[in-house]
Amino acid sequence: MGVAFAINKDLVDVNNLQHEIMIHTRTSKLKVKWGDNQELTLINIYAPNDKENKTKLFEKLASMTRNNKHKELCVMGDFNCVESDIDRSPLIQCWKYNSDASKI
């Protein structure tokens, strides 16, 4: 469990990276300088599956980034969000809802 960044060394000076673990095993921040001294802050998240802990994570992350002084901020990762409860079910359980589920 955790997050990781993959960096293209041809595009980014790896000597100018600043990494910070924000929330252990859940969020990590990477400041990248690239191009003509441009800076980008990336936040990679791995959200819990259950709603209560996911809400707590998002609230904590929001409070940690609220005063963000970086203009260029990108939050990405596994938000563990689905559009419908049926998307949480294993395929075998979907058959009772959709007889064509086995064709997916």
C-alpha positions as a Python dict, from the first residue, in 0.01 Angstrom:
ca = {
    (1, 'M'): (0, 0, 0),
    (2, 'G'): (127, 345, -84),
    (3, 'V'): (202, 581, -371),
    (4, 'A'): (492, 628, -612),
    (5, 'F'): (608, 870, -879),
    (6, 'A'): (772, 774, -1209),
    (7, 'I'): (988, 1054, -1348),
    (8, 'N'): (1122, 1093, -1702),
    (9, 'K'): (1484, 1196, -1646),
    (10, 'D'): (1498, 1343, -1998),
    (11, 'L'): (1236, 1604, -1907),
    (12, 'V'): (1306, 1675, -1541),
    (13, 'D'): (1627, 1756, -1355),
    (14, 'V'): (1626, 1488, -1085),
    (15, 'N'): (1864, 1702, -878),
    (16, 'N'): (1585, 1961, -837),
    (17, 'L'): (1317, 1728, -699),
    (18, 'Q'): (1170, 1786, -352),
    (19, 'H'): (976, 1490, -210),
    (20, 'E'): (762, 1491, 102),
    (21, 'I'): (543, 1220, 251),
    (22, 'M'): (231, 1405, 357),
    (23, 'I'): (21, 1123, 508),
    (24, 'H'): (202, 792, 561),
    (25, 'T'): (104, 529, 297),
    (26, 'R'): (-168, 762, 161),
    (27, 'T'): (-31, 1087, 14),
    (28, 'S'): (301, 1208, -115),
    (29, 'K'): (406, 1544, -260),
    (30, 'L'): (670, 1602, -527),
    (31, 'K'): (792, 1946, -635),
    (32, 'V'): (942, 1934, -983),
    (33, 'K'): (1143, 2200, -1162),
    (34, 'W'): (1148, 2162, -1538),
    (35, 'G'): (1187, 2357, -1858),
    (36, 'D'): (1284, 2721, -1814),
    (37, 'N'): (1274, 2712, -1433),
    (38, 'Q'): (905, 2623, -1420),
    (39, 'E'): (780, 2456, -1103),
    (40, 'L'): (500, 2202, -1064),
    (41, 'T'): (376, 2048, -740),
    (42, 'L'): (230, 1697, -772),
    (43, 'I'): (28, 1531, -497),
    (44, 'N'): (-29, 1159, -540),
    (45, 'I'): (-298, 995, -327),
    (46, 'Y'): (-418, 647, -246),
    (47, 'A'): (-757, 688, -79),
    (48, 'P'): (-914, 423, 147),
    (49, 'N'): (-1213, 227, 22),
    (50, 'D'): (-1447, 303, 310),
    (51, 'K'): (-1636, 631, 304),
    (52, 'E'): (-1554, 743, 660),
    (53, 'N'): (-1176, 711, 625),
    (54, 'K'): (-1185, 849, 272),
    (55, 'T'): (-1370, 1159, 395),
    (56, 'K'): (-1114, 1204, 676),
    (57, 'L'): (-827, 1175, 427),
    (58, 'F'): (-980, 1430, 188),
    (59, 'E'): (-1049, 1672, 476),
    (60, 'K'): (-693, 1639, 605),
    (61, 'L'): (-551, 1682, 255),
    (62, 'A'): (-769, 1990, 198),
    (63, 'S'): (-645, 2148, 522),
    (64, 'M'): (-283, 2070, 429),
    (65, 'T'): (-316, 2233, 85),
    (66, 'R'): (-555, 2517, 168),
    (67, 'N'): (-274, 2770, 201),
    (68, 'N'): (-87, 2634, -99),
    (69, 'K'): (137, 2904, -238),
    (70, 'H'): (204, 2708, -555),
    (71, 'K'): (13, 2819, -860),
    (72, 'E'): (75, 2494, -1042),
    (73, 'L'): (-73, 2210, -835),
    (74, 'C'): (-188, 1872, -964),
    (75, 'V'): (-365, 1621, -737),
    (76, 'M'): (-376, 1271, -884),
    (77, 'G'): (-386, 908, -788),
    (78, 'D'): (-632, 643, -679),
    (79, 'F'): (-933, 819, -528),
    (80, 'N'): (-1121, 488, -487),
    (81, 'C'): (-1441, 652, -607),
    (82, 'V'): (-1708, 483, -816),
    (83, 'E'): (-2014, 623, -991),
    (84, 'S'): (-2247, 350, -871),
    (85, 'D'): (-2250, 93, -589),
    (86, 'I'): (-2268, -183, -848),
    (87, 'D'): (-1914, -87, -952),
    (88, 'R'): (-1790, -201, -611),
    (89, 'S'): (-1915, -556, -657),
    (90, 'P'): (-1704, -838, -803),
    (91, 'L'): (-1814, -938, -1155),
    (92, 'I'): (-1978, -1258, -1033),
    (93, 'Q'): (-2219, -1059, -814),
    (94, 'C'): (-2300, -828, -1106),
    (95, 'W'): (-2466, -1113, -1294),
    (96, 'K'): (-2777, -1082, -1078),
    (97, 'Y'): (-2810, -720, -1201),
    (98, 'N'): (-2706, -763, -1562),
    (99, 'S'): (-2721, -1092, -1750),
    (100, 'D'): (-2472, -955, -2006),
    (101, 'A'): (-2207, -878, -1742),
    (102, 'S'): (-2005, -1185, -1842),
    (103, 'K'): (-1945, -1024, -2186),
    (104, 'I'): (-1756, -728, -2036),
}
